[in-house]
Amino acid sequence: MGGSRRFVVPGVSAVLAFIVLGPILKPGFALNYDMVFTPRQPLVPDALGLGTSVARSVPADAVMSALTTIIPGDIVQKFVLFLIIFMACWGAGRLVPTESEAVRVVAAVWYGWSAYLAERLLMGHWALLVAYACLPWIASAALAMRRNEKKAFAKVIVACAPACITPTGGLLAVVLAIVCAGKQALVITIPTGILLNLPWILPSLLRPGGTLSSPDGIAAFAARDENWATPVISVLGTGGIWNAEVTPASRSMPVIPILILFSLVVAFIGLRSLAARWGLAPTLSLVLLGAAGVVLAVFTTVPGGDDVMRWAVTNIPGAGLLRDSQKWVAWWALPLSIGIALGVQAATKYLSNRVLLIAVATFLPILAMPDLAWGGFKQLEAVRYPIDWITVSELIAEDRQSGDVLTLPMSSFRQFPWNGNRTQLDPAPRILPRTTVIDDVVAVNGRPIAGEDPRVEQIRQTVEDNGNLAMHGIGWVLVEHRTPGAVQQATLDRLEHEWSGQWLSLYRVPGMIARPPAGPPSLPILAADSVVLTVILGALLWLVLPAGRFIMRSRSRTTKE
């Protein structure tokens, strides 16, 4: 019996993953907002932080390039998304200090079926959710390090490494590890955290012109209220993302704030018992970090917070990471789910029907947000890329024409009929074998937010003036059809038509192509990339067969019993 009980939490975690991801499990890719996977992602300078664009997807793009060289991209996407939900739920459940598997299931469901995961998944922030899935495992390993357990530091590295494929994920991971491991381990955890984040830190520091962001994005990316309550209540319920279009409709129900406040009371009761089991210092560290995440998330919504943040992003390189403030709520989701589970366990001591109470607590987040199921009611669905994309990619790869690629219309997001007119990030930079320039201006609620790459602004002005793109190092122009945005015929008349299909047209820029502008120095960045990518890929390999290792250990223990 003991061995079979060990399957409960991972079993529930797998079921939840299938319920959420059902529509994307058929052949094809789920492309929605920032989530772009491609059949095979080439390794281009931007993937390593060596381009002129901000190192926002470093080293995630390099990791995807390595993985899709071996495994088809649609399989990689399905596997990654499944592991995100599965490992998030399982990790939160196993972190609860209890002998009751049913109580662990409560924590698993509350952490996995959360507004944070729902909103970020529908927003396409898969790399950020990798970090979210790692947080329970990081906390477990770091707490073991605090207790001076053997091999704990190695486990911290393995747990943190996948989270560091994106800048925000790396910060979420290493700060949690530092806090949970305690002050006695600072001499180890801080240098390790910096090392794991070097692939994006170095390009940000060494990038010509620095890494300053537009202050216009502060208000646009601020946390928002999802119902009649304030943004603070939405954030305390792990929601409140700035984009209303990816917020499940159920979050606007009038009863949601009441459920959030009730869950906070239950969590507070449970966290008091957690202190008795873990000790006051580690419990307080975890809770205070969660509270800090809430404060960061709502900071720009309080008087004066907007001004402080605008000053920071304008004057401090890298402070743009704080613009999308709600993402820091990930720190709060973990103590909240653990506290609710232990609070429910405490309540069972005073009720005769304990099974019913645990069942209600388990299903409550699902009933409160049913529209996360089935890909957010098919907001996520697998589609196939038109053959045009493969044809254009091969043409560019086989041609000796130098220069980068510019995509038109100039817009960072597309809406293609072949993808159900869903809003999606332009896939060209992750499918074409050359550095690809797309517009980095983002429109939020109809208001444009200035980009961060000066090269893009120069190219935009050249396109508007019908000037010579070759002077900016552009050798190709790819026109994407039947998506919002206009392309002037005068612009195309200056180019040499190479190929056209139903969805794409490829043009060659005539004349002498100038060398693209230089990015940051390559030697220190490549050295950091080599070390960290090896660690990350090694950690991912360690995670490939978690279920297999679990089954082997469980069978061994069952045999002994």
QUISUL-V420162 format. One record per residue. PHI is phi as a letter, one per 20 degrees, with the letter a starting at -180 (* if undefined). PSI is psi as a letter, one per 20 degrees, with the letter a starting at -180 (999 if undefined). Layout:
phi->PHI psi->PSI
phi->PHI psi->PSI
This chain:
phi->* psi->g
phi->f psi->g
phi->f psi->h
phi->f psi->h
phi->f psi->h
phi->f psi->i
phi->e psi->i
phi->f psi->g
phi->f psi->g
phi->f psi->h
phi->f psi->g
phi->f psi->h
phi->f psi->g
phi->f psi->g
phi->f psi->g
phi->f psi->g
phi->f psi->g
phi->f psi->h
phi->f psi->g
phi->f psi->g
phi->e psi->j
phi->g psi->g
phi->f psi->i
phi->e psi->j
phi->e psi->i
phi->f psi->r
phi->g psi->p
phi->p psi->a
phi->c psi->q
phi->e psi->o
phi->d psi->o
phi->b psi->p
phi->l psi->d
phi->e psi->i
phi->e psi->o
phi->c psi->o
phi->d psi->q
phi->c psi->r
phi->g psi->g
phi->b psi->o
phi->e psi->o
phi->f psi->q
phi->e psi->o
phi->d psi->r
phi->g psi->h
phi->f psi->h
phi->f psi->h
phi->d psi->j
phi->n psi->j
phi->d psi->j
phi->e psi->a
phi->e psi->i
phi->f psi->q
phi->f psi->p
phi->f psi->m
phi->e psi->h
phi->d psi->k
phi->d psi->p
phi->e psi->k
phi->g psi->g
phi->f psi->h
phi->f psi->h
phi->f psi->g
phi->f psi->h
phi->f psi->g
phi->f psi->g
phi->f psi->g
phi->f psi->i
phi->f psi->h
phi->d psi->h
phi->c psi->p
phi->g psi->q
phi->f psi->h
phi->f psi->h
phi->f psi->g
phi->g psi->g
phi->f psi->g
phi->f psi->g
phi->f psi->g
phi->f psi->g
phi->f psi->h
phi->f psi->g
phi->f psi->h
phi->g psi->g
phi->f psi->g
phi->f psi->g
phi->f psi->h
phi->f psi->g
phi->f psi->g
phi->f psi->g
phi->f psi->g
phi->f psi->h
phi->f psi->g
phi->f psi->i
phi->f psi->i
phi->f psi->p
phi->f psi->n
phi->b psi->q
phi->e psi->i
phi->e psi->o
phi->f psi->h
phi->f psi->h
phi->f psi->h
phi->f psi->h
phi->f psi->h
phi->g psi->g
phi->f psi->g
phi->f psi->g
phi->f psi->g
phi->f psi->h
phi->f psi->h
phi->e psi->h
phi->e psi->l
phi->d psi->q
phi->f psi->h
phi->f psi->g
phi->f psi->g
phi->f psi->g
phi->f psi->g
phi->f psi->h
phi->f psi->g
phi->f psi->h
phi->f psi->i
phi->n psi->j
phi->e psi->m
phi->f psi->h
phi->f psi->h
phi->f psi->h
phi->f psi->h
phi->g psi->g
phi->f psi->g
phi->g psi->g
phi->f psi->h
phi->f psi->h
phi->g psi->g
phi->f psi->h
phi->f psi->h
phi->f psi->g
phi->f psi->g
phi->f psi->g
phi->f psi->h
phi->f psi->h
phi->f psi->h
phi->f psi->h
phi->f psi->h
phi->f psi->h
phi->e psi->j
phi->m psi->k
phi->f psi->q
phi->f psi->q
phi->m psi->j
phi->f psi->h
phi->f psi->h
phi->f psi->h
phi->f psi->h
phi->f psi->g
phi->f psi->g
phi->f psi->h
phi->f psi->h
phi->f psi->h
phi->g psi->g
phi->f psi->h
phi->f psi->h
phi->e psi->j
phi->f psi->i
phi->b psi->q
phi->g psi->g
phi->f psi->g
phi->f psi->h
phi->f psi->g
phi->f psi->g
phi->g psi->g
phi->f psi->g
phi->f psi->h
phi->f psi->g
phi->f psi->g
phi->f psi->g
phi->f psi->g
phi->f psi->g
phi->f psi->h
phi->f psi->h
phi->n psi->r
phi->f psi->h
phi->f psi->i
phi->d psi->j
phi->g psi->h
phi->f psi->i
phi->d psi->g
phi->f psi->h
phi->f psi->g
phi->f psi->h
phi->f psi->g
phi->f psi->g
phi->f psi->g
phi->g psi->g
phi->f psi->h
phi->d psi->j
phi->g psi->h
phi->g psi->h
phi->d psi->h
phi->f psi->g
phi->f psi->g
phi->f psi->h
phi->f psi->h
phi->f psi->h
phi->e psi->i
phi->f psi->p
phi->g psi->p
phi->n psi->i
phi->m psi->a
phi->c psi->m
phi->e psi->q
phi->d psi->r
phi->f psi->p
phi->f psi->i
phi->f psi->h
phi->e psi->i
phi->f psi->g
phi->f psi->h
phi->f psi->h
phi->e psi->j
phi->f psi->q
phi->f psi->q
phi->c psi->q
phi->e psi->p
phi->d psi->i
phi->b psi->b
phi->f psi->i
phi->e psi->a
phi->e psi->r
phi->g psi->h
phi->f psi->g
phi->f psi->g
phi->f psi->g
phi->f psi->g
phi->f psi->h
phi->e psi->j
phi->m psi->j
phi->d psi->b
phi->n psi->j
phi->f psi->q
phi->f psi->h
phi->e psi->o
phi->f psi->h
phi->f psi->h
phi->d psi->j
phi->e psi->p
phi->g psi->p
phi->g psi->h
phi->f psi->h
phi->f psi->i
phi->e psi->i
phi->f psi->p
phi->g psi->h
phi->f psi->i
phi->g psi->g
phi->g psi->h
phi->f psi->g
phi->f psi->h
phi->f psi->g
phi->f psi->h
phi->f psi->g
phi->f psi->h
phi->f psi->h
phi->f psi->g
phi->f psi->g
phi->f psi->h
phi->f psi->g
phi->f psi->g
phi->f psi->h
phi->f psi->h
phi->f psi->h
phi->f psi->h
phi->f psi->h
phi->f psi->h
phi->f psi->h
phi->e psi->g
phi->e psi->h
phi->o psi->q
phi->f psi->g
phi->f psi->g
phi->f psi->h
phi->f psi->g
phi->f psi->h
phi->f psi->g
phi->f psi->g
phi->f psi->g
phi->f psi->h
phi->f psi->g
phi->f psi->g
phi->f psi->h
phi->f psi->h
phi->f psi->g
phi->f psi->g
phi->f psi->g
phi->f psi->h
phi->f psi->h
phi->d psi->j
phi->g psi->g
phi->f psi->i
phi->e psi->i
phi->e psi->q
phi->g psi->p
phi->n psi->h
phi->f psi->h
phi->f psi->g
phi->f psi->g
phi->f psi->g
phi->f psi->h
phi->f psi->g
phi->f psi->g
phi->f psi->g
phi->f psi->h
phi->e psi->h
phi->d psi->i
phi->d psi->o
phi->g psi->p
phi->n psi->i
phi->f psi->i
phi->g psi->i
phi->g psi->h
phi->e psi->i
phi->f psi->g
phi->f psi->m
phi->f psi->h
phi->f psi->i
phi->f psi->h
phi->f psi->i
phi->f psi->i
phi->g psi->h
phi->f psi->h
phi->e psi->h
phi->f psi->h
phi->f psi->g
phi->f psi->h
phi->f psi->g
phi->f psi->g
phi->f psi->g
phi->f psi->g
phi->f psi->g
phi->f psi->g
phi->f psi->h
phi->f psi->g
phi->f psi->g
phi->f psi->h
phi->f psi->h
phi->f psi->h
phi->f psi->i
phi->f psi->i
phi->d psi->j
phi->c psi->q
phi->f psi->h
phi->e psi->m
phi->f psi->h
phi->f psi->g
phi->f psi->g
phi->f psi->g
phi->f psi->h
phi->f psi->g
phi->f psi->g
phi->f psi->h
phi->f psi->g
phi->e psi->i
phi->g psi->g
phi->f psi->h
phi->f psi->g
phi->f psi->h
phi->f psi->h
phi->b psi->m
phi->f psi->h
phi->e psi->j
phi->e psi->h
phi->f psi->q
phi->l psi->l
phi->m psi->k
phi->m psi->l
phi->l psi->l
phi->m psi->k
phi->f psi->h
phi->d psi->p
phi->b psi->q
phi->f psi->p
phi->c psi->r
phi->d psi->q
phi->f psi->p
phi->f psi->q
phi->f psi->h
phi->g psi->h
phi->f psi->h
phi->f psi->g
phi->f psi->g
phi->f psi->g
phi->f psi->g
phi->f psi->h
phi->f psi->g
phi->f psi->h
phi->f psi->h
phi->e psi->i
phi->e psi->q
phi->e psi->i
phi->g psi->p
phi->e psi->r
phi->o psi->r
phi->e psi->r
phi->d psi->p
phi->d psi->p
phi->d psi->q
phi->c psi->q
phi->f psi->q
phi->f psi->n
phi->a psi->q
phi->f psi->h
phi->d psi->q
phi->c psi->r
phi->b psi->n
phi->e psi->p
phi->g psi->h
phi->f psi->i
phi->d psi->k
phi->m psi->k
phi->l psi->k
phi->f psi->q
phi->f psi->p
phi->b psi->q
phi->f psi->q
phi->g psi->p
phi->f psi->i
phi->g psi->g
phi->f psi->i
phi->d psi->j
phi->c psi->h
phi->e psi->q
phi->e psi->j
phi->c psi->q
phi->g psi->p
phi->d psi->p
phi->e psi->p
phi->c psi->q
phi->f psi->p
phi->d psi->j
phi->e psi->p
phi->d psi->p
phi->e psi->p
phi->d psi->o
phi->l psi->k
phi->n psi->i
phi->d psi->p
phi->f psi->p
phi->d psi->p
phi->g psi->q
phi->e psi->a
phi->c psi->i
phi->d psi->o
phi->f psi->h
phi->f psi->h
phi->f psi->g
phi->f psi->h
phi->f psi->g
phi->f psi->g
phi->g psi->g
phi->f psi->h
phi->f psi->g
phi->f psi->g
phi->f psi->h
phi->e psi->j
phi->l psi->l
phi->e psi->a
phi->e psi->o
phi->f psi->h
phi->f psi->h
phi->f psi->i
phi->d psi->j
phi->n psi->j
phi->e psi->p
phi->d psi->i
phi->c psi->q
phi->c psi->p
phi->d psi->p
phi->d psi->p
phi->d psi->p
phi->e psi->q
phi->l psi->l
phi->c psi->q
phi->g psi->q
phi->p psi->q
phi->d psi->q
phi->c psi->p
phi->f psi->p
phi->f psi->h
phi->f psi->h
phi->f psi->g
phi->f psi->h
phi->f psi->h
phi->e psi->i
phi->d psi->r
phi->d psi->o
phi->f psi->p
phi->d psi->g
phi->a psi->q
phi->c psi->q
phi->c psi->a
phi->f psi->h
phi->d psi->i
phi->c psi->q
phi->c psi->p
phi->d psi->p
phi->c psi->q
phi->d psi->p
phi->e psi->p
phi->f psi->r
phi->n psi->a
phi->f psi->p
phi->e psi->p
phi->f psi->q
phi->f psi->p
phi->g psi->q
phi->f psi->q
phi->f psi->q
phi->e psi->b
phi->f psi->r
phi->g psi->p
phi->e psi->h
phi->f psi->g
phi->f psi->h
phi->f psi->g
phi->f psi->h
phi->f psi->g
phi->f psi->g
phi->g psi->g
phi->f psi->g
phi->f psi->g
phi->f psi->h
phi->f psi->h
phi->f psi->g
phi->f psi->g
phi->f psi->g
phi->f psi->h
phi->f psi->g
phi->f psi->h
phi->f psi->h
phi->f psi->h
phi->f psi->h
phi->e psi->i
phi->f psi->h
phi->c psi->l
phi->f psi->h
phi->f psi->h
phi->f psi->g
phi->f psi->h
phi->f psi->g
phi->f psi->g
phi->f psi->g
phi->f psi->h
phi->f psi->g
phi->f psi->h
phi->f psi->g
phi->f psi->h
phi->f psi->h
phi->f psi->g
phi->f psi->h
phi->f psi->999
